[in-house]
Amino acid sequence: MPKARHRPNTRTEKAVGDGGTAALVSRRLDNGARVLILPTTAPAPGCRGVASVQLWIRVGAAGERANEHGCAHLLEHMVFKPFAAADGRVRDLAGIVEGQGGDVNAFTSHDETVFHATAPADGITEVLEVMLDAVVDRRFDAAILEREQEVVIEEIHQYQDDPAARSVQLLMADLYAGHAYARPVLGEIDEVRSLTPASLHGWLRRQLRGERLLLVAVGPVDAEAIISLARARLGTLPAAKTPRPPRRPPPPAEPRVRVERADVQEVYLRLGWIGGTALDAEGVALDVAAIALGQGESSRLAVDVRRRARLVSDAYAGYVAGSAGGTFLISAQAEAAEAEAAAIALLDAVEALTKLPLEHGELARARALLDGRNTVLIDDLQELAVPALAHRVVPAQAGAGDQVALAQELVRELIASVPVPV
């Protein structure tokens, strides 16, 4: 592939107080790939320091074609297996990270496939090199692929045997009928078995486009060295075509009810509605509504349906938003004899939300919980990048407000990288 012309395109923002030195470095490569780096101060003498890297491919199971279902999750498995790099060397991402005493993992959703590793700072460049090699321009060994297919199939069996997980997937299949969100991220057993090295490679090559790639690094790292590595490994990939808006899932034309009989101790009740995307104001409102309705011992479901009416043994409400739409979900367990009455009570509780505004105490509790989650998110960003026993992300001399500002800046940059639909 021809080498891209490189123009200076760096944005550096001060995000700590006068006593701190950390600043977020944001770089967009010529092909649209994003690089976010949060360099921290050097570790104390005698300490190696710890750093973290993440590689986001902003396409997941929803970007799979009919003959590719299961590719995104199977890629997650294959990246951690030994492979022959372009230079002929056999590389092993998991072996290198764990050999340094670090940790490496990944996750897949409908909207993204993400790989992340934490390791000693003086070895993070090698970790990043191997991670990029393991994903970019990768060839897949047929024998290893076959073994990992069986591992994934066992995962599918485990989900099918778990009534809680299976009931949610059945709900998603009905709620998003005809949309990619209706499909399980892992794929179906026959779909996973049908995948070949060629089909997995074809899916990956189609997704490796500049605008869909985001590289994040946090720790006592050399920002320019990481940018140079990103330019060499990611910057030469082709740019994506102009993205089209995500296809929003059509809401069901009428209520749908599904009853599945199984040998379980309780009935698993799942109620769902389609809402706005992750960045919609509607999504924020539904998040607040879910907290008031079914999160915590003072929520309406806990007070009215579980403790007062004693119709359920457990009840929860939540809102999960993606790039194309969100799911407002109520989950509950009830005795078979109480299942119908419990379902009616759950629906009545939702209807009450549409008629009665939240009381001041409910809104205050929801705000407090959301604030707490934001604090946890900030902590998670720090803990993911630099474990608590090692060097912190934010210099010790920075105050709590500076830590929040610094982490919030990183969050804003991540949110600005909205997933690009296929």
BAGUVEX-459377 format. One line per field, with one value per residue (C-alpha): residue in one letter; x, y, z; chain; residue number from 0. Coordinates in nm, 2 decimals, decimal comma. Layout:
<pts>
res	(A / ...)
xx	(X / ...)
yy	(Y / ...)
zz	(Z / ...)
chain	(A / ...)
n	(NUM / ...)
</pts>
This chain:
<pts>
res	(M / P / K / A / R / H / R / P / N / T / R / T / E / K / A / V / G / D / G / G / T / A / A / L / V / S / R / R / L / D / N / G / A / R / V / L / I / L / P / T / T / A / P / A / P / G / C / R / G / V / A / S / V / Q / L / W / I / R / V / G / A / A / G / E / R / A / N / E / H / G / C / A / H / L / L / E / H / M / V / F / K / P / F / A / A / A / D / G / R / V / R / D / L / A / G / I / V / E / G / Q / G / G / D / V / N / A / F / T / S / H / D / E / T / V / F / H / A / T / A / P / A / D / G / I / T / E / V / L / E / V / M / L / D / A / V / V / D / R / R / F / D / A / A / I / L / E / R / E / Q / E / V / V / I / E / E / I / H / Q / Y / Q / D / D / P / A / A / R / S / V / Q / L / L / M / A / D / L / Y / A / G / H / A / Y / A / R / P / V / L / G / E / I / D / E / V / R / S / L / T / P / A / S / L / H / G / W / L / R / R / Q / L / R / G / E / R / L / L / L / V / A / V / G / P / V / D / A / E / A / I / I / S / L / A / R / A / R / L / G / T / L / P / A / A / K / T / P / R / P / P / R / R / P / P / P / P / A / E / P / R / V / R / V / E / R / A / D / V / Q / E / V / Y / L / R / L / G / W / I / G / G / T / A / L / D / A / E / G / V / A / L / D / V / A / A / I / A / L / G / Q / G / E / S / S / R / L / A / V / D / V / R / R / R / A / R / L / V / S / D / A / Y / A / G / Y / V / A / G / S / A / G / G / T / F / L / I / S / A / Q / A / E / A / A / E / A / E / A / A / A / I / A / L / L / D / A / V / E / A / L / T / K / L / P / L / E / H / G / E / L / A / R / A / R / A / L / L / D / G / R / N / T / V / L / I / D / D / L / Q / E / L / A / V / P / A / L / A / H / R / V / V / P / A / Q / A / G / A / G / D / Q / V / A / L / A / Q / E / L / V / R / E / L / I / A / S / V / P / V / P / V)
xx	(0,00 / 0,13 / 0,25 / 0,03 / 0,16 / 0,19 / 0,08 / 0,11 / -0,22 / -0,17 / -0,38 / -0,24 / -0,46 / -0,35 / -0,57 / -0,42 / -0,34 / -0,03 / 0,15 / 0,09 / 0,25 / 0,02 / -0,16 / -0,37 / -0,22 / -0,48 / -0,37 / -0,57 / -0,37 / -0,41 / -0,64 / -0,87 / -0,73 / -0,73 / -0,45 / -0,51 / -0,22 / -0,22 / 0,15 / 0,21 / 0,52 / 0,81 / 0,79 / 0,98 / 1,35 / 1,37 / 1,02 / 0,94 / 0,60 / 0,29 / 0,12 / -0,19 / -0,29 / -0,62 / -0,69 / -1,05 / -1,20 / -1,53 / -1,72 / -1,85 / -2,11 / -2,35 / -2,10 / -2,10 / -2,25 / -2,48 / -2,19 / -1,97 / -2,18 / -1,95 / -1,64 / -1,59 / -1,60 / -1,39 / -1,13 / -1,11 / -1,01 / -0,76 / -0,56 / -0,44 / -0,31 / 0,05 / 0,09 / 0,35 / 0,42 / 0,50 / 0,88 / 0,84 / 0,88 / 0,63 / 0,46 / 0,24 / 0,06 / -0,07 / 0,27 / 0,46 / 0,22 / 0,20 / 0,57 / 0,62 / 0,37 / 0,10 / -0,26 / -0,42 / -0,79 / -1,05 / -1,43 / -1,67 / -2,01 / -2,25 / -2,06 / -1,70 / -1,41 / -1,16 / -0,82 / -0,64 / -0,33 / -0,15 / 0,22 / 0,54 / 0,59 / 0,94 / 0,78 / 0,46 / 0,61 / 0,68 / 0,33 / 0,18 / 0,39 / 0,27 / -0,09 / -0,09 / 0,08 / -0,18 / -0,46 / -0,33 / -0,24 / -0,30 / -0,32 / -0,51 / -0,40 / -0,67 / -0,60 / -0,59 / -0,91 / -1,08 / -0,99 / -1,11 / -1,43 / -1,50 / -1,42 / -1,67 / -1,93 / -1,89 / -1,95 / -2,27 / -2,38 / -2,32 / -2,53 / -2,81 / -2,80 / -2,82 / -3,19 / -3,11 / -2,88 / -3,10 / -3,41 / -3,24 / -3,12 / -3,48 / -3,60 / -3,34 / -3,43 / -3,80 / -3,74 / -3,49 / -3,63 / -3,47 / -3,19 / -2,83 / -2,89 / -3,12 / -2,83 / -2,62 / -2,27 / -2,12 / -2,32 / -2,51 / -2,34 / -2,37 / -2,26 / -1,94 / -1,86 / -1,89 / -1,62 / -1,29 / -0,95 / -1,05 / -1,39 / -1,23 / -0,95 / -1,20 / -1,41 / -1,11 / -0,96 / -1,30 / -1,31 / -0,95 / -1,02 / -0,87 / -1,19 / -1,28 / -0,95 / -0,87 / -0,55 / -0,53 / -0,22 / -0,19 / 0,11 / 0,47 / 0,51 / 0,69 / 0,40 / 0,59 / 0,72 / 0,37 / 0,24 / 0,53 / 0,44 / 0,07 / 0,15 / 0,36 / 0,11 / -0,23 / -0,16 / -0,10 / -0,44 / -0,70 / -0,95 / -1,31 / -1,57 / -1,80 / -2,00 / -2,37 / -2,59 / -2,66 / -2,98 / -3,21 / -3,41 / -3,78 / -3,99 / -4,22 / -4,56 / -4,74 / -4,66 / -4,50 / -4,51 / -4,29 / -4,33 / -4,05 / -4,09 / -3,79 / -3,70 / -3,62 / -3,70 / -3,85 / -4,00 / -3,76 / -3,95 / -3,80 / -3,97 / -3,80 / -3,84 / -3,63 / -3,49 / -3,23 / -2,86 / -2,57 / -2,54 / -2,91 / -3,07 / -3,35 / -3,09 / -2,99 / -3,36 / -3,41 / -3,10 / -3,25 / -3,59 / -3,43 / -3,25 / -3,58 / -3,77 / -3,54 / -3,20 / -3,14 / -3,35 / -3,55 / -3,65 / -4,01 / -3,98 / -3,80 / -4,05 / -4,38 / -4,34 / -4,09 / -4,13 / -4,49 / -4,67 / -4,42 / -4,47 / -4,10 / -3,79 / -3,58 / -3,64 / -3,41 / -3,44 / -3,16 / -3,08 / -2,81 / -2,74 / -2,55 / -2,47 / -2,79 / -3,04 / -3,08 / -3,27 / -3,48 / -3,49 / -3,67 / -3,56 / -3,74 / -3,78 / -4,11 / -4,28 / -4,48 / -4,81 / -4,72 / -4,57 / -4,88 / -4,95 / -4,58 / -4,58 / -4,88 / -4,73 / -4,41 / -4,60 / -4,81 / -4,48 / -4,36 / -4,69 / -4,68 / -4,35 / -4,53 / -4,80 / -4,63 / -4,31 / -4,02 / -4,03 / -3,76 / -3,60 / -3,60 / -3,44 / -3,18 / -3,10 / -3,07 / -2,83 / -2,62 / -2,60 / -2,50 / -2,24 / -2,11 / -2,08 / -1,89 / -1,65 / -1,62 / -1,56 / -1,28 / -1,13 / -1,17 / -0,98 / -0,70 / -0,71 / -0,73 / -0,43 / -0,22 / -0,31 / -0,34 / -0,02 / 0,18 / 0,22 / -0,11 / -0,23 / -0,24 / 0,07 / 0,05 / 0,08 / -0,24 / -0,56 / -0,88 / -1,03 / -0,74 / -0,77 / -1,14 / -1,06 / -0,79 / -1,00 / -1,30 / -1,09 / -1,00 / -1,36 / -1,47 / -1,21 / -1,33 / -1,70 / -1,60 / -1,49 / -1,84 / -1,86 / -1,87 / -2,14 / -2,04)
yy	(0,00 / 0,35 / 0,54 / 0,82 / 1,18 / 1,28 / 1,63 / 1,76 / 1,70 / 1,69 / 1,84 / 1,86 / 1,98 / 2,07 / 1,89 / 1,92 / 2,20 / 2,41 / 2,15 / 1,87 / 1,80 / 1,54 / 1,64 / 1,44 / 1,40 / 1,36 / 1,27 / 1,19 / 1,01 / 1,10 / 0,80 / 0,90 / 0,66 / 0,82 / 0,80 / 0,92 / 0,92 / 1,02 / 1,04 / 1,04 / 1,13 / 0,89 / 0,63 / 0,66 / 0,55 / 0,18 / 0,13 / 0,02 / 0,18 / 0,04 / 0,14 / 0,03 / 0,02 / -0,03 / -0,09 / -0,03 / -0,15 / 0,04 / -0,24 / -0,55 / -0,82 / -0,57 / -0,52 / -0,89 / -1,00 / -1,30 / -1,55 / -1,38 / -1,41 / -1,48 / -1,34 / -1,04 / -1,26 / -1,54 / -1,27 / -1,19 / -1,55 / -1,58 / -1,27 / -1,44 / -1,74 / -1,77 / -1,65 / -1,59 / -1,22 / -1,06 / -1,09 / -1,46 / -1,46 / -1,65 / -1,40 / -1,47 / -1,16 / -1,34 / -1,50 / -1,17 / -0,98 / -1,25 / -1,31 / -0,95 / -1,00 / -0,81 / -0,87 / -0,88 / -0,93 / -0,83 / -0,78 / -0,78 / -0,62 / -0,54 / -0,21 / -0,26 / -0,51 / -0,41 / -0,54 / -0,41 / -0,49 / -0,36 / -0,43 / -0,27 / 0,06 / -0,03 / -0,32 / -0,16 / -0,07 / -0,44 / -0,53 / -0,27 / -0,39 / -0,75 / -0,64 / -0,45 / -0,74 / -0,98 / -0,78 / -0,60 / -0,80 / -1,12 / -1,47 / -1,74 / -2,10 / -2,34 / -2,59 / -2,32 / -2,17 / -2,51 / -2,55 / -2,20 / -2,26 / -2,54 / -2,31 / -2,06 / -2,33 / -2,43 / -2,07 / -2,07 / -2,39 / -2,22 / -1,92 / -2,15 / -2,34 / -2,02 / -1,92 / -1,56 / -1,51 / -1,70 / -1,50 / -1,17 / -1,30 / -1,42 / -1,07 / -0,91 / -1,13 / -1,03 / -0,66 / -0,60 / -0,84 / -0,78 / -0,57 / -0,67 / -0,62 / -0,92 / -1,15 / -1,29 / -1,15 / -1,50 / -1,62 / -1,95 / -2,28 / -2,37 / -2,02 / -2,04 / -2,39 / -2,26 / -1,99 / -2,04 / -1,86 / -1,69 / -1,56 / -1,44 / -1,26 / -1,11 / -0,97 / -0,82 / -0,66 / -0,50 / -0,35 / -0,23 / 0,13 / 0,44 / 0,60 / 0,28 / 0,25 / 0,41 / 0,35 / 0,46 / 0,46 / 0,57 / 0,57 / 0,68 / 0,64 / 0,82 / 0,97 / 1,04 / 0,68 / 0,55 / 0,79 / 0,68 / 0,32 / 0,39 / 0,57 / 0,28 / 0,01 / 0,18 / 0,49 / 0,30 / 0,12 / 0,26 / 0,52 / 0,43 / 0,56 / 0,83 / 0,67 / 0,64 / 0,70 / 0,39 / 0,21 / 0,27 / -0,04 / 0,00 / -0,02 / -0,32 / -0,25 / -0,41 / -0,58 / -0,91 / -1,19 / -1,50 / -1,79 / -2,05 / -2,36 / -2,48 / -2,68 / -2,39 / -2,31 / -1,96 / -1,78 / -1,53 / -1,23 / -0,99 / -0,67 / -0,45 / -0,13 / 0,04 / 0,39 / 0,64 / 0,59 / 0,63 / 1,01 / 1,10 / 1,31 / 1,05 / 0,79 / 1,01 / 1,04 / 0,67 / 0,60 / 0,82 / 0,65 / 0,30 / 0,40 / 0,53 / 0,23 / -0,06 / 0,01 / -0,01 / -0,10 / 0,23 / 0,19 / 0,15 / -0,21 / -0,31 / -0,13 / -0,19 / -0,52 / -0,71 / -0,61 / -0,48 / -0,71 / -0,99 / -1,09 / -1,13 / -1,25 / -1,00 / -0,71 / -0,47 / -0,20 / -0,08 / 0,11 / -0,01 / 0,22 / 0,14 / 0,34 / 0,25 / 0,23 / 0,15 / -0,11 / -0,02 / -0,36 / -0,49 / -0,82 / -1,01 / -1,36 / -1,49 / -1,81 / -1,97 / -1,91 / -1,54 / -1,48 / -1,33 / -1,10 / -1,00 / -0,91 / -0,69 / -0,52 / -0,45 / -0,30 / -0,09 / 0,04 / 0,14 / 0,31 / 0,50 / 0,65 / 0,80 / 0,96 / 1,07 / 1,28 / 1,16 / 1,28 / 1,51 / 1,23 / 0,99 / 1,24 / 1,32 / 0,95 / 0,90 / 1,19 / 1,07 / 0,72 / 0,86 / 1,09 / 0,78 / 0,60 / 0,88 / 0,87 / 0,49 / 0,55 / 0,79 / 0,54 / 0,26 / 0,46 / 0,50 / 0,15 / 0,00 / 0,21 / 0,19 / -0,05 / 0,09 / -0,07 / 0,10 / 0,45 / 0,64 / 0,80 / 1,15 / 1,28 / 1,26 / 1,64 / 1,69 / 1,74 / 1,55 / 1,81 / 1,79 / 1,41 / 1,45 / 1,71 / 1,49 / 1,18 / 1,37 / 1,50 / 1,15 / 1,04 / 1,33 / 1,23 / 0,87 / 0,98 / 1,20 / 0,89 / 0,78 / 0,42 / 0,43 / 0,20 / -0,05)
zz	(0,00 / -0,07 / 0,22 / 0,34 / 0,36 / 0,72 / 0,82 / 1,17 / 1,33 / 1,70 / 1,98 / 2,33 / 2,61 / 2,96 / 3,20 / 3,55 / 3,78 / 3,80 / 4,01 / 3,75 / 3,42 / 3,26 / 2,94 / 2,70 / 2,35 / 2,07 / 1,72 / 1,41 / 1,14 / 0,78 / 0,72 / 1,01 / 1,28 / 1,62 / 1,88 / 2,24 / 2,49 / 2,85 / 2,95 / 3,32 / 3,52 / 3,54 / 3,82 / 4,14 / 4,13 / 4,14 / 4,01 / 3,66 / 3,64 / 3,47 / 3,14 / 2,96 / 2,59 / 2,42 / 2,05 / 1,95 / 1,63 / 1,62 / 1,45 / 1,62 / 1,55 / 1,39 / 1,11 / 1,00 / 0,68 / 0,66 / 0,60 / 0,87 / 1,19 / 1,48 / 1,32 / 1,56 / 1,87 / 1,70 / 1,62 / 1,99 / 2,05 / 1,77 / 1,86 / 2,18 / 1,99 / 1,85 / 1,50 / 1,23 / 1,19 / 0,86 / 0,93 / 0,98 / 1,36 / 1,57 / 1,80 / 2,10 / 2,25 / 2,56 / 2,62 / 2,60 / 2,82 / 3,09 / 3,07 / 3,18 / 3,47 / 3,29 / 3,19 / 2,85 / 2,75 / 2,50 / 2,46 / 2,18 / 2,14 / 1,85 / 1,80 / 1,88 / 1,92 / 2,18 / 2,29 / 2,60 / 2,79 / 3,11 / 3,15 / 3,29 / 3,12 / 2,99 / 2,80 / 2,68 / 2,33 / 2,26 / 2,39 / 2,15 / 1,86 / 1,90 / 1,96 / 1,63 / 1,46 / 1,60 / 1,45 / 1,14 / 0,83 / 1,03 / 0,88 / 1,06 / 1,11 / 1,02 / 1,29 / 1,56 / 1,42 / 1,44 / 1,81 / 1,89 / 1,71 / 1,95 / 2,25 / 2,12 / 2,06 / 2,43 / 2,53 / 2,32 / 2,50 / 2,83 / 2,74 / 2,61 / 2,94 / 3,15 / 3,17 / 3,26 / 2,96 / 2,72 / 2,82 / 2,74 / 2,40 / 2,32 / 2,41 / 2,19 / 1,90 / 1,92 / 2,01 / 1,73 / 1,47 / 1,13 / 1,28 / 1,36 / 1,73 / 1,73 / 1,66 / 1,95 / 1,95 / 1,96 / 1,66 / 1,63 / 1,65 / 1,28 / 1,18 / 1,39 / 1,25 / 0,90 / 0,94 / 0,77 / 0,78 / 0,46 / 0,59 / 0,91 / 0,72 / 0,48 / 0,75 / 0,93 / 0,62 / 0,55 / 0,90 / 0,93 / 0,80 / 0,95 / 1,09 / 1,27 / 1,47 / 1,80 / 1,99 / 2,36 / 2,58 / 2,94 / 3,17 / 3,18 / 2,80 / 2,52 / 2,33 / 2,01 / 2,00 / 2,03 / 1,76 / 1,54 / 1,59 / 1,53 / 1,21 / 1,08 / 1,17 / 1,15 / 0,94 / 0,62 / 0,63 / 0,39 / 0,50 / 0,53 / 0,28 / 0,40 / 0,68 / 0,64 / 0,94 / 1,15 / 1,06 / 1,35 / 1,45 / 1,38 / 1,70 / 1,71 / 1,54 / 1,83 / 2,17 / 2,14 / 2,39 / 2,39 / 2,64 / 2,65 / 2,88 / 3,06 / 3,37 / 3,60 / 3,96 / 3,88 / 3,58 / 3,42 / 3,31 / 3,06 / 2,93 / 2,67 / 2,47 / 2,21 / 2,30 / 2,18 / 2,11 / 2,35 / 2,28 / 2,26 / 2,53 / 2,53 / 2,64 / 2,94 / 3,04 / 3,01 / 3,22 / 3,50 / 3,47 / 3,49 / 3,82 / 3,97 / 3,85 / 3,93 / 4,08 / 4,45 / 4,75 / 4,74 / 4,37 / 4,28 / 4,17 / 4,50 / 4,72 / 4,54 / 4,35 / 4,55 / 4,91 / 4,93 / 4,68 / 4,71 / 4,35 / 4,25 / 4,42 / 4,23 / 3,99 / 3,80 / 3,54 / 3,32 / 3,00 / 2,76 / 2,46 / 2,14 / 1,83 / 1,65 / 1,94 / 2,31 / 2,51 / 2,82 / 3,00 / 3,30 / 3,44 / 3,72 / 3,87 / 4,01 / 4,11 / 3,83 / 4,01 / 4,04 / 3,69 / 3,53 / 3,82 / 3,83 / 3,46 / 3,51 / 3,81 / 3,61 / 3,32 / 3,57 / 3,72 / 3,37 / 3,29 / 3,61 / 3,50 / 3,20 / 3,42 / 3,74 / 3,74 / 3,95 / 4,30 / 4,42 / 4,63 / 4,33 / 4,10 / 4,36 / 4,42 / 4,04 / 4,01 / 4,30 / 4,15 / 3,81 / 3,98 / 4,15 / 3,83 / 3,68 / 3,97 / 3,92 / 3,55 / 3,63 / 3,87 / 3,62 / 3,36 / 3,61 / 3,73 / 3,38 / 3,28 / 3,59 / 3,87 / 4,22 / 4,35 / 4,08 / 3,96 / 3,94 / 3,61 / 3,76 / 3,93 / 4,31 / 4,34 / 4,14 / 4,35 / 4,32 / 4,10 / 3,87 / 3,85 / 3,76 / 3,49 / 3,34 / 3,33 / 3,20 / 2,91 / 2,82 / 2,84 / 2,61 / 2,35 / 2,37 / 2,33 / 2,04 / 1,86 / 1,78 / 1,63 / 1,25 / 1,10 / 0,84)
chain	(A / A / A / A / A / A / A / A / A / A / A / A / A / A / A / A / A / A / A / A / A / A / A / A / A / A / A / A / A / A / A / A / A / A / A / A / A / A / A / A / A / A / A / A / A / A / A / A / A / A / A / A / A / A / A / A / A / A / A / A / A / A / A / A / A / A / A / A / A / A / A / A / A / A / A / A / A / A / A / A / A / A / A / A / A / A / A / A / A / A / A / A / A / A / A / A / A / A / A / A / A / A / A / A / A / A / A / A / A / A / A / A / A / A / A / A / A / A / A / A / A / A / A / A / A / A / A / A / A / A / A / A / A / A / A / A / A / A / A / A / A / A / A / A / A / A / A / A / A / A / A / A / A / A / A / A / A / A / A / A / A / A / A / A / A / A / A / A / A / A / A / A / A / A / A / A / A / A / A / A / A / A / A / A / A / A / A / A / A / A / A / A / A / A / A / A / A / A / A / A / A / A / A / A / A / A / A / A / A / A / A / A / A / A / A / A / A / A / A / A / A / A / A / A / A / A / A / A / A / A / A / A / A / A / A / A / A / A / A / A / A / A / A / A / A / A / A / A / A / A / A / A / A / A / A / A / A / A / A / A / A / A / A / A / A / A / A / A / A / A / A / A / A / A / A / A / A / A / A / A / A / A / A / A / A / A / A / A / A / A / A / A / A / A / A / A / A / A / A / A / A / A / A / A / A / A / A / A / A / A / A / A / A / A / A / A / A / A / A / A / A / A / A / A / A / A / A / A / A / A / A / A / A / A / A / A / A / A / A / A / A / A / A / A / A / A / A / A / A / A / A / A / A / A / A / A / A / A / A / A / A / A / A / A / A / A / A / A / A / A / A / A / A / A / A / A / A / A / A / A / A / A / A / A / A / A / A / A / A / A / A / A / A / A / A / A / A / A / A / A / A / A / A / A / A / A / A / A / A / A / A / A / A / A / A / A / A / A / A / A / A / A)
n	(0 / 1 / 2 / 3 / 4 / 5 / 6 / 7 / 8 / 9 / 10 / 11 / 12 / 13 / 14 / 15 / 16 / 17 / 18 / 19 / 20 / 21 / 22 / 23 / 24 / 25 / 26 / 27 / 28 / 29 / 30 / 31 / 32 / 33 / 34 / 35 / 36 / 37 / 38 / 39 / 40 / 41 / 42 / 43 / 44 / 45 / 46 / 47 / 48 / 49 / 50 / 51 / 52 / 53 / 54 / 55 / 56 / 57 / 58 / 59 / 60 / 61 / 62 / 63 / 64 / 65 / 66 / 67 / 68 / 69 / 70 / 71 / 72 / 73 / 74 / 75 / 76 / 77 / 78 / 79 / 80 / 81 / 82 / 83 / 84 / 85 / 86 / 87 / 88 / 89 / 90 / 91 / 92 / 93 / 94 / 95 / 96 / 97 / 98 / 99 / 100 / 101 / 102 / 103 / 104 / 105 / 106 / 107 / 108 / 109 / 110 / 111 / 112 / 113 / 114 / 115 / 116 / 117 / 118 / 119 / 120 / 121 / 122 / 123 / 124 / 125 / 126 / 127 / 128 / 129 / 130 / 131 / 132 / 133 / 134 / 135 / 136 / 137 / 138 / 139 / 140 / 141 / 142 / 143 / 144 / 145 / 146 / 147 / 148 / 149 / 150 / 151 / 152 / 153 / 154 / 155 / 156 / 157 / 158 / 159 / 160 / 161 / 162 / 163 / 164 / 165 / 166 / 167 / 168 / 169 / 170 / 171 / 172 / 173 / 174 / 175 / 176 / 177 / 178 / 179 / 180 / 181 / 182 / 183 / 184 / 185 / 186 / 187 / 188 / 189 / 190 / 191 / 192 / 193 / 194 / 195 / 196 / 197 / 198 / 199 / 200 / 201 / 202 / 203 / 204 / 205 / 206 / 207 / 208 / 209 / 210 / 211 / 212 / 213 / 214 / 215 / 216 / 217 / 218 / 219 / 220 / 221 / 222 / 223 / 224 / 225 / 226 / 227 / 228 / 229 / 230 / 231 / 232 / 233 / 234 / 235 / 236 / 237 / 238 / 239 / 240 / 241 / 242 / 243 / 244 / 245 / 246 / 247 / 248 / 249 / 250 / 251 / 252 / 253 / 254 / 255 / 256 / 257 / 258 / 259 / 260 / 261 / 262 / 263 / 264 / 265 / 266 / 267 / 268 / 269 / 270 / 271 / 272 / 273 / 274 / 275 / 276 / 277 / 278 / 279 / 280 / 281 / 282 / 283 / 284 / 285 / 286 / 287 / 288 / 289 / 290 / 291 / 292 / 293 / 294 / 295 / 296 / 297 / 298 / 299 / 300 / 301 / 302 / 303 / 304 / 305 / 306 / 307 / 308 / 309 / 310 / 311 / 312 / 313 / 314 / 315 / 316 / 317 / 318 / 319 / 320 / 321 / 322 / 323 / 324 / 325 / 326 / 327 / 328 / 329 / 330 / 331 / 332 / 333 / 334 / 335 / 336 / 337 / 338 / 339 / 340 / 341 / 342 / 343 / 344 / 345 / 346 / 347 / 348 / 349 / 350 / 351 / 352 / 353 / 354 / 355 / 356 / 357 / 358 / 359 / 360 / 361 / 362 / 363 / 364 / 365 / 366 / 367 / 368 / 369 / 370 / 371 / 372 / 373 / 374 / 375 / 376 / 377 / 378 / 379 / 380 / 381 / 382 / 383 / 384 / 385 / 386 / 387 / 388 / 389 / 390 / 391 / 392 / 393 / 394 / 395 / 396 / 397 / 398 / 399 / 400 / 401 / 402 / 403 / 404 / 405 / 406 / 407 / 408 / 409 / 410 / 411 / 412 / 413 / 414 / 415 / 416 / 417 / 418 / 419 / 420 / 421)
</pts>
